[in-house]
């Protein structure tokens, strides 16, 4: 991706690359600032291969730090700003980061982090004065292209997984893998240089950054928000005439249910990209009714990027034969440049209707888990990355995610897949969001338990929900209990943290 800095600056020197609030930065100015940042870090004796961490909301500076990693050879370690100081310190110590860039709003958090880390040599504030500030660092630094030799297999980033299955794991992503992710997404989405997008997914998450890379690869303008606000998103689409946005289910729900949705002209949109979290079919149909057939899905992992499969705009059938309309519930076909399969425990490809695990092999696959050789060996076998996601395939080769292996419920000897129940619950008129988990049961070992967020001004009872499920599902799949909550815990990509939901039901050592 470092080569794209020079290419875009040459082809689109005066075109706006990034916009955030009132700030605009052209492709040429972006390249120049990235080069100055790299040279300034080299002057601080930060060398190729050293880890540079960042704790910040989305901003143009964040993209400059990614650019510095792409061309300067530093390994960027994006940090989740929702974590506690002790959790942040774990990531910094685990990666051995020698530099921490941070936003002023996290200054108090950083003071706590300082007490817990021993590898950081430089603390650099991004957006204001300090002992060492970002703009002071760039002042006087050279704009000449840095004299750093890079190899496509050199590591570029360490992206830590969200920790839904235990301690976070640092996926080491190479320059080649990230170039490939950008190339594949841009190709599959059909991006053009005239496109413009809204970056509202957190940049410390691989999903948000991968889509941003695809747009940079094509020379598109990107409008940045520090976070998600449904009305702000709608207004920016109208104001900037944006053609592409990226959403997860919770975002789409908030936008569709916003009272002012009809106030804004969103007709410029030609692609609504969704990934990271399973999209309920009922919600997808509602969104297509509003915006039309402009939806595009990709599926993947931090360890491989969101490029294992794609469900193209053309595949989003809401009418026609059942063989076509059911594909709305799939994650599509393997993308170009990624060999994605569903296999049984013997490693054999499953037949249509059978359940197996999704595995993938591509140039996008991570190099390793940082400092975890045994875990790397368990995850990557003979070049194949094992996802931990259970799925089926249909006769046309489309892949349907059933659930995570760890979320499978075994009740009375029967395998129960939570996603099937969740899809059915979403058809109930009062349900806004839901999650299904297994809880201890003296007879069945595990029982199905539904956790539900109701729509505004709606009411429902446990008895009503259970009875509704029994009407459309096998009796053993119907929830034995229902819990109503104000919101579901989620990671940055919008995935529900079911381990947190299970904590109050299971002894800690069994979670």
Wavefront OBJ file of the C-alpha trace (Angstrom):
o trace
v 0.000 0.000 0.000
v 3.006 2.287 0.434
v 3.357 2.476 -3.359
v -0.176 3.874 -3.554
v 0.996 6.991 -1.703
v 3.199 8.046 -4.619
v 0.806 6.814 -7.297
v -2.228 8.711 -5.944
v -0.205 11.868 -5.312
v 0.920 11.772 -8.935
v -2.481 10.937 -10.478
v -4.753 13.000 -8.198
v -2.526 15.690 -6.623
v -5.286 18.257 -5.955
v -8.102 15.797 -5.268
v -9.339 15.538 -1.679
v -8.195 12.248 -0.193
v -9.611 12.720 3.311
v -12.137 15.095 4.859
v -12.956 15.334 8.561
v -15.131 18.185 9.777
v -13.784 21.353 8.163
v -10.383 19.804 7.434
v -9.512 18.656 3.918
v -6.309 16.930 2.801
v -5.359 16.284 -0.830
v -3.583 13.156 -1.997
v -0.369 15.140 -2.545
v -0.497 16.766 0.897
v -1.313 13.403 2.467
v 1.781 11.840 0.881
v 3.960 14.734 2.014
v 2.720 14.580 5.603
v 3.178 10.802 5.727
v 6.758 11.161 4.495
v 7.425 13.832 7.109
v 5.954 11.589 9.805
v 8.128 8.647 8.755
v 11.284 10.773 8.640
v 10.466 12.312 12.019
v 10.124 8.866 13.579
v 13.389 7.777 11.991
v 15.003 10.870 13.543
v 13.704 9.605 16.913
v 15.590 6.356 16.245
v 12.361 4.437 15.700
v 13.456 1.853 13.158
v 11.873 -0.534 10.698
v 10.056 -3.355 12.455
v 9.429 -1.451 15.691
v 5.858 -1.380 16.941
v 4.063 1.960 16.984
v 0.720 2.024 18.813
v -2.165 4.477 18.484
v -5.078 5.270 20.819
v -7.492 7.577 19.043
v -10.887 8.095 17.474
v -11.055 8.155 13.680
v -9.175 11.090 12.207
v -6.963 12.126 9.298
v -3.966 11.680 11.624
v -4.977 8.048 12.104
v -4.768 7.507 8.349
v -1.365 9.204 8.326
v -0.146 6.703 10.897
v -1.397 3.826 8.743
v 0.430 5.427 5.817
v 3.614 5.628 7.883
v 3.409 1.903 8.560
v 2.707 1.187 4.881
v 5.808 3.046 3.686
v 8.065 3.432 6.718
v 8.294 -0.192 7.793
v 6.956 0.408 11.300
v 4.369 -2.067 12.582
v 1.218 -0.164 13.533
v -0.668 -1.441 16.581
v -4.153 0.149 16.633
v -5.692 0.130 20.124
v -9.359 -0.172 21.027
v -10.240 3.027 22.901
v -13.059 1.231 24.733
v -10.612 -0.881 26.713
v -9.591 -0.250 30.313
v -6.042 0.962 31.094
v -5.005 -2.508 32.218
v -6.302 -4.034 28.973
v -4.517 -1.414 26.879
v -1.321 -2.015 28.829
v -1.591 -5.734 28.066
v -1.680 -5.018 24.309
v 1.198 -2.539 24.488
v 3.358 -4.886 26.556
v 2.445 -7.888 24.409
v 3.369 -6.071 21.200
v 6.416 -4.364 22.728
v 5.353 -1.004 21.290
v 8.027 1.677 21.648
v 5.779 4.600 20.668
v 2.237 5.525 21.706
v 0.345 8.152 19.729
v -2.782 9.258 21.558
v -5.669 11.688 21.340
v -5.980 14.306 24.082
v -9.368 12.951 25.169
v -7.534 9.812 26.356
v -4.812 11.667 28.285
v -6.073 10.458 31.674
v -6.233 6.886 30.427
v -2.679 7.166 29.102
v -1.449 8.391 32.506
v -2.784 5.163 34.002
v -1.299 3.110 31.173
v 2.140 4.632 31.784
v 2.205 3.007 35.220
v 1.707 -0.435 33.679
v 3.975 -0.511 30.614
v 7.741 -0.644 30.279
v 8.410 -0.635 26.537
v 7.178 2.807 25.412
v 9.948 5.383 24.814
v 7.849 8.124 23.240
v 4.348 9.354 24.105
v 3.076 11.637 21.327
v -0.177 13.582 21.566
v -2.001 13.755 18.239
v -4.293 16.753 18.550
v -2.774 19.340 20.849
v 0.240 20.637 22.769
v 2.240 18.332 24.986
v 5.706 17.207 25.926
v 5.918 15.863 22.374
v 3.088 16.784 20.011
v 2.278 15.393 16.594
v 2.523 18.676 14.697
v 5.756 19.625 16.469
v 7.126 16.261 15.408
v 6.332 16.978 11.749
v 7.641 20.548 11.801
v 11.001 20.631 10.061
v 10.905 16.961 9.079
v 11.882 16.110 5.517
v 9.238 15.555 2.833
v 11.605 13.409 0.782
v 10.620 9.803 0.237
v 12.082 7.828 3.172
v 15.083 5.642 2.480
v 13.450 2.497 3.866
v 13.596 -0.738 1.878
v 10.483 -2.873 2.205
v 9.644 -6.441 1.257
v 6.070 -7.484 0.492
v 6.292 -10.151 3.195
v 7.392 -7.686 5.886
v 4.807 -7.220 8.651
v 2.792 -3.994 8.447
v 0.292 -4.129 11.323
v -0.573 -6.094 14.430
v -4.369 -6.066 14.677
v -5.649 -7.529 17.912
v -8.795 -9.599 17.747
v -11.730 -8.432 19.788
v -11.208 -10.953 22.536
v -14.623 -12.635 22.221
v -12.966 -16.016 22.828
v -10.492 -15.102 25.568
v -7.404 -12.909 25.646
v -6.882 -10.803 22.499
v -4.587 -12.274 19.865
v -2.375 -10.107 17.700
v -2.792 -10.987 14.033
v 0.363 -10.007 12.144
v -0.619 -8.715 8.691
v 1.941 -8.217 5.931
v 2.247 -5.542 3.254
v 1.296 -8.089 0.619
v -1.794 -9.246 2.500
v -3.083 -5.703 2.939
v -2.474 -4.771 -0.699
v -4.337 -7.914 -1.679
v -7.291 -7.101 0.607
v -7.578 -3.625 -0.931
v -7.284 -4.985 -4.457
v -9.874 -7.750 -3.964
v -12.433 -5.514 -2.233
v -12.066 -2.745 -4.811
v -12.484 -5.272 -7.614
v -15.415 -7.172 -6.118
v -17.253 -3.970 -5.110
v -16.630 -2.374 -8.490
v -15.194 0.802 -6.969
v -14.345 3.693 -9.290
v -12.160 6.731 -8.684
v -15.308 8.871 -8.753
v -16.691 7.090 -5.683
v -16.663 8.632 -2.219
v -17.262 6.944 1.103
v -18.004 7.545 4.769
v -15.506 6.115 7.277
v -17.514 5.631 10.462
v -16.342 2.161 11.483
v -13.479 2.362 14.037
v -10.087 2.316 12.367
v -8.623 0.049 15.031
v -10.846 -2.665 13.578
v -9.793 -4.540 10.451
v -13.233 -4.246 8.831
v -13.266 -0.459 8.879
v -9.666 -0.143 7.760
v -9.938 -2.749 4.977
v -12.806 -0.924 3.267
v -10.927 2.374 3.667
v -7.851 0.796 2.025
v -9.954 -0.340 -0.931
v -11.143 3.216 -1.494
v -7.627 4.639 -1.165
v -6.444 2.001 -3.650
v -8.951 3.376 -6.182
v -8.214 7.038 -5.430
v -11.599 7.784 -3.857
v -12.407 10.634 -1.478
v -13.109 9.532 2.110
v -15.160 11.476 4.643
v -14.250 10.603 8.232
v -16.437 10.678 11.343
v -15.104 10.170 14.862
v -17.911 7.718 15.547
v -21.371 6.655 14.429
v -24.399 8.898 14.701
v -27.363 7.960 12.462
v -28.468 11.505 11.676
v -24.903 12.659 11.059
v -24.395 9.742 8.678
v -27.568 10.555 6.735
v -26.733 14.259 6.592
v -23.186 13.636 5.349
v -24.458 11.359 2.597
v -26.660 14.224 1.421
v -24.102 17.008 1.909
v -21.105 15.237 0.363
v -23.117 13.226 -2.202
v -21.447 10.053 -0.949
v -21.751 6.922 -3.066
v -20.657 4.218 -0.575
v -21.243 3.613 3.122
v -20.332 0.704 5.384
v -22.687 -0.510 8.115
v -23.264 -3.272 10.633
v -26.778 -4.371 11.684
v -27.018 -2.029 14.693
v -26.128 0.967 12.486
v -28.696 -0.015 9.881
v -31.378 -0.393 12.546
v -30.639 3.077 13.926
v -30.684 4.663 10.474
v -33.904 2.955 9.371
v -35.661 3.854 12.618
v -34.448 7.447 12.762
v -37.449 9.824 12.791
v -35.758 12.179 10.301
v -34.721 9.569 7.749
v -37.042 10.963 5.059
v -35.599 14.440 5.563
v -32.318 13.519 3.891
v -31.589 12.860 0.227
v -29.527 9.663 0.076
v -30.087 9.005 -3.628
v -26.348 9.383 -4.341
v -25.674 6.027 -2.658
v -24.879 3.199 -5.044
v -23.333 0.704 -2.588
v -24.192 -0.072 1.027
v -21.471 -2.425 2.230
v -22.105 -4.675 5.224
v -19.842 -7.156 6.958
v -18.384 -8.069 10.369
v -21.677 -9.276 11.857
v -24.464 -11.501 10.515
v -27.259 -9.404 8.985
v -30.776 -10.662 9.846
v -32.660 -11.361 6.617
v -35.775 -9.490 7.799
v -33.663 -6.379 8.454
v -31.953 -6.699 5.087
v -35.295 -6.872 3.282
v -36.487 -3.755 5.101
v -33.310 -1.918 4.099
v -33.613 -3.008 0.459
v -37.202 -1.733 0.450
v -35.861 1.658 1.547
v -32.689 2.019 -0.536
v -33.130 -0.504 -3.307
v -30.859 -3.290 -4.508
v -27.529 -1.618 -3.664
v -26.319 -3.915 -0.879
v -22.992 -5.760 -0.930
v -21.744 -8.201 1.712
v -18.335 -9.612 2.468
v -17.284 -12.163 5.054
v -13.920 -12.768 6.632
v -11.805 -12.559 9.751
v -9.194 -10.267 11.244
v -6.718 -13.001 10.349
v -7.648 -12.959 6.646
v -9.428 -9.667 6.058
v -13.090 -9.361 4.995
v -12.452 -11.099 1.680
v -13.207 -14.802 2.154
v -16.614 -14.593 0.475
v -18.787 -11.938 -1.159
v -22.514 -11.621 -1.788
v -22.723 -9.193 -4.688
v -25.419 -6.613 -5.349
v -26.782 -8.871 -8.089
v -27.191 -11.693 -5.544
v -29.562 -9.706 -3.330
v -32.823 -11.177 -4.615
v -35.989 -10.286 -2.690
v -38.327 -11.716 -5.324
v -38.248 -14.745 -7.556
v -37.674 -18.479 -7.082
v -36.825 -19.633 -3.565
v -33.491 -20.914 -4.855
v -32.528 -17.269 -5.459
v -34.268 -15.445 -2.597
v -32.801 -17.731 0.067
v -29.330 -16.489 -0.866
v -30.065 -13.316 1.130
v -29.276 -15.479 4.163
v -25.890 -16.536 2.797
v -22.486 -14.871 2.884
v -22.071 -15.530 -0.809
v -19.393 -17.238 -2.888
v -15.612 -17.325 -2.412
v -14.050 -14.055 -3.571
v -11.425 -13.816 -6.262
v -7.974 -14.743 -4.938
v -9.410 -16.642 -1.925
v -10.017 -20.380 -1.818
v -12.813 -20.756 0.739
v -14.314 -24.134 1.614
v -16.568 -25.805 4.171
v -15.113 -29.053 5.502
v -15.983 -31.783 7.996
v -13.754 -33.027 10.798
v -11.865 -35.215 8.312
v -11.043 -32.185 6.164
v -13.421 -33.296 3.391
v -15.695 -30.774 1.691
v -19.259 -31.119 2.910
v -22.191 -31.919 0.659
v -25.050 -29.424 0.269
v -27.013 -29.205 3.519
v -24.257 -30.715 5.685
v -22.582 -28.596 8.380
v -18.843 -28.070 8.540
v -16.194 -25.475 9.373
v -15.204 -22.649 7.030
v -11.529 -22.745 6.063
v -9.698 -20.407 3.704
v -6.374 -20.050 1.888
v -5.180 -16.856 0.231
v -2.473 -14.200 -0.048
v -4.508 -12.175 2.457
v -3.909 -14.618 5.320
v -2.002 -13.321 8.338
v 1.625 -14.210 8.875
v 1.089 -15.427 12.441
v -0.312 -14.599 15.846
v 2.219 -12.344 17.539
v 4.261 -14.312 20.088
v 1.872 -17.290 19.882
v 3.454 -20.013 17.715
v 1.322 -22.840 19.151
v -1.918 -20.960 18.555
v -0.742 -20.080 15.057
v -0.124 -23.760 14.336
v -3.601 -24.654 15.619
v -5.230 -22.034 13.395
v -3.210 -22.355 10.166
v -2.778 -25.944 9.012
v -1.023 -26.727 5.733
v -1.703 -23.195 4.575
v -5.402 -23.305 5.459
v -6.822 -20.855 8.000
v -9.484 -22.498 10.180
v -12.146 -19.920 11.008
v -14.098 -21.550 13.830
v -17.305 -20.659 11.963
v -19.802 -23.414 11.194
v -21.579 -23.289 7.847
v -23.443 -25.153 5.149
v -23.345 -24.820 1.352
v -26.141 -25.028 -1.204
v -26.137 -26.662 -4.603
v -24.835 -23.443 -6.189
v -21.843 -23.218 -3.831
v -23.181 -20.336 -1.716
v -22.044 -20.509 1.904
v -24.444 -20.050 4.822
v -22.968 -19.326 8.233
v -24.712 -21.409 10.873
v -22.868 -20.231 13.976
v -19.574 -20.073 15.789
v -18.412 -23.467 17.033
v -18.237 -22.095 20.560
v -21.859 -20.844 20.401
v -23.388 -24.220 19.508
v -25.959 -25.291 22.111
v -26.344 -29.006 22.852
v -29.681 -29.455 24.595
v -30.778 -32.955 25.474
v -28.350 -34.333 22.902
v -29.724 -32.148 20.099
v -27.531 -29.598 18.306
v -29.199 -26.191 18.420
v -27.795 -23.357 16.305
v -28.542 -19.970 17.899
v -28.543 -18.089 14.606
v -31.568 -20.057 13.331
v -33.545 -19.025 16.411
v -32.325 -15.438 16.213
v -33.431 -15.187 12.582
v -36.895 -16.365 13.593
v -37.070 -13.974 16.567
v -36.330 -11.060 14.234
v -39.618 -11.774 12.463
v -41.541 -10.930 15.665
v -42.895 -7.378 15.325
v -41.618 -6.210 18.731
v -37.998 -7.450 18.490
v -35.300 -4.870 17.700
v -32.232 -7.006 18.525
v -31.711 -10.427 20.032
v -29.130 -13.025 21.001
v -29.585 -16.678 21.891
v -27.289 -18.528 24.280
v -27.197 -21.808 26.151
v -27.678 -21.774 29.920
v -27.307 -24.605 32.483
v -30.279 -26.947 32.888
v -30.563 -29.843 35.374
v -32.207 -32.168 32.855
v -31.125 -31.039 29.372
v -27.614 -29.924 30.456
v -28.105 -26.792 28.334
v -31.322 -24.902 27.657
v -32.053 -22.269 25.041
v -32.201 -18.756 26.490
v -33.154 -15.646 24.460
v -31.935 -12.152 25.309
v -34.088 -9.508 23.602
v -34.045 -5.757 23.049
v -37.531 -4.523 22.199
v -38.343 -1.806 19.702
v -39.259 1.604 21.100
v -42.776 1.780 22.506
v -43.218 -2.002 22.126
v -44.054 -4.587 24.761
v -43.853 -8.379 24.874
v -43.839 -11.055 27.546
v -41.678 -14.122 28.019
v -44.717 -16.344 27.468
v -45.592 -14.582 24.220
v -42.080 -14.959 22.800
v -41.817 -18.637 23.737
v -45.232 -19.387 22.256
v -44.286 -17.537 19.057
v -41.128 -19.620 18.681
v -43.003 -22.865 19.223
v -45.281 -21.954 16.322
v -42.417 -21.817 13.823
v -39.601 -23.904 15.305
v -39.136 -27.440 16.579
v -40.028 -27.575 20.263
v -36.442 -28.286 21.383
v -35.279 -25.126 19.589
v -37.802 -22.837 21.270
v -36.341 -20.786 24.163
v -37.020 -22.142 27.628
v -36.520 -18.657 29.042
v -36.476 -15.058 27.806
v -34.685 -12.021 29.181
v -35.481 -8.424 28.161
v -32.606 -5.917 28.230
v -31.942 -2.331 27.124
v -28.980 -3.244 24.925
v -26.610 -6.044 23.933
v -22.845 -5.951 24.604
v -20.912 -5.752 21.334
v -17.369 -5.592 20.071
v -16.220 -2.829 17.675
v -17.368 -4.772 14.610
v -20.916 -5.030 15.952
v -20.732 -8.691 16.938
v -22.656 -9.523 20.095
v -20.373 -10.581 22.948
v -22.168 -13.743 23.957
v -19.432 -14.640 26.435
v -20.541 -11.624 28.502
v -24.196 -12.682 28.267
v -23.242 -16.163 29.469
v -21.195 -14.962 32.444
v -24.136 -14.508 34.782
v -25.450 -18.009 34.009
v -22.339 -20.192 34.019
v -19.586 -20.648 36.615
v -16.632 -18.546 35.446
v -14.343 -21.475 34.710
v -16.792 -22.975 32.206
v -17.238 -19.859 30.071
l 1 2 3 4 5 6 7 8 9 10 11 12 13 14 15 16 17 18 19 20 21 22 23 24 25 26 27 28 29 30 31 32 33 34 35 36 37 38 39 40 41 42 43 44 45 46 47 48 49 50 51 52 53 54 55 56 57 58 59 60 61 62 63 64 65 66 67 68 69 70 71 72 73 74 75 76 77 78 79 80 81 82 83 84 85 86 87 88 89 90 91 92 93 94 95 96 97 98 99 100 101 102 103 104 105 106 107 108 109 110 111 112 113 114 115 116 117 118 119 120 121 122 123 124 125 126 127 128 129 130 131 132 133 134 135 136 137 138 139 140 141 142 143 144 145 146 147 148 149 150 151 152 153 154 155 156 157 158 159 160 161 162 163 164 165 166 167 168 169 170 171 172 173 174 175 176 177 178 179 180 181 182 183 184 185 186 187 188 189 190 191 192 193 194 195 196 197 198 199 200 201 202 203 204 205 206 207 208 209 210 211 212 213 214 215 216 217 218 219 220 221 222 223 224 225 226 227 228 229 230 231 232 233 234 235 236 237 238 239 240 241 242 243 244 245 246 247 248 249 250 251 252 253 254 255 256 257 258 259 260 261 262 263 264 265 266 267 268 269 270 271 272 273 274 275 276 277 278 279 280 281 282 283 284 285 286 287 288 289 290 291 292 293 294 295 296 297 298 299 300 301 302 303 304 305 306 307 308 309 310 311 312 313 314 315 316 317 318 319 320 321 322 323 324 325 326 327 328 329 330 331 332 333 334 335 336 337 338 339 340 341 342 343 344 345 346 347 348 349 350 351 352 353 354 355 356 357 358 359 360 361 362 363 364 365 366 367 368 369 370 371 372 373 374 375 376 377 378 379 380 381 382 383 384 385 386 387 388 389 390 391 392 393 394 395 396 397 398 399 400 401 402 403 404 405 406 407 408 409 410 411 412 413 414 415 416 417 418 419 420 421 422 423 424 425 426 427 428 429 430 431 432 433 434 435 436 437 438 439 440 441 442 443 444 445 446 447 448 449 450 451 452 453 454 455 456 457 458 459 460 461 462 463 464 465 466 467 468 469 470 471 472 473 474 475 476 477 478 479 480 481 482 483 484 485 486 487 488 489 490 491 492 493 494 495 496 497 498 499 500 501 502 503 504 505 506 507 508 509 510 511
